[in-house]
Amino acid sequence: MSTAAEFTTTDEQIERANATGLNPVVFIHGLWLLPSSWDRWATLFEEAGFTAVTPGWPDDPDTVGEARAHPMYSRTRQWDRSPITTPT
């Protein structure tokens, strides 16, 4: 059985969920997390007979590595100027 993590877009995950005929479980991540945060839970639910959908938010980085390398990426890339931020 394929898992949600193998399908890269939310649309692909929804198509897969509809095609399975199984009850879907949608995992929504919060701030500072990515859809991959749910991979273990998605696998657990799929092994229990559900189909998992792990959508991302618009402008989320694709990987944890990208998020760490550019922590302000999704919030600043649409601005004409970089915002002033305080060092952590």
N, C-alpha and C positions, 0 to 999 in steps of 0.2 A: 504494500500500500504506500502511495506517495504521501508526503506530509506537506503542511502549509509552507514550511521553510523552503521547499523545492520550487515553489511558485513565486516569482519575484514581484508581481504586481497584485494589487488588491483585486483588480478585475479578474485576473487569472485564478486567484483563490476563490472568488465568488462563483465563477464558472465551474470550477472543480467541485465546490460544495454542492451546487445545484445538480451536477451530474451524478454525484454519489447517491443521492436520495436519503442520506443520513441527516440527523439533526445537526445543524451548525452551532458551534460555540465561537463567539467573537471575542477576542482578547484585545483590549484597547490599552495601549501603554500611556504612561504619563510623562511629565516633564523630565528631561535628562535621560530618558530611556529610548530604546529603539524596538521595532517589532520583534527583533531576534531575542529580546528579553523574555519572550513567551515561549521560545522553542521547546523547552523541556515540558512545560505544561501542555502545549499543543500536542506533543507526542503522546503524553500520558492520556489525554482525552481521546485522541484518535485511536489509541490502543484499546480504549474502553468502548469504541463503537460510535463516536461522534466524528464530525469533520470540523477542523479548526480553521479559523480565518484570523490572521494577524495583520490588520491594515496599519499602514504608517500614516503620519501626518504630512501635509504638504511641506516641501522643502526640508524634510528630514534627510540627514546624510545617509548614505547607503550602508556604511559599516561603522562599527565602534571605533576603529582606527581613524577613520575620517572625522568622526565627531571629536575625538581627542585632539587631533591635529588642528582642527578649526572649530573651537567651541562656540564661537559666535556665528558660524557659517549660516545657519538657517535664519537667524534674526537680522543679519546685516547685509546679506548679498543683494537685497533689493534696494538698498539705500544708495543715494548718490555719494554720501560721505560716511565714513566709519563713525559709529557713535563713540562718545567718550565713555570709557569703562574704567572701573576701579580695579587695581590689581588684587588678586586673591592671596 
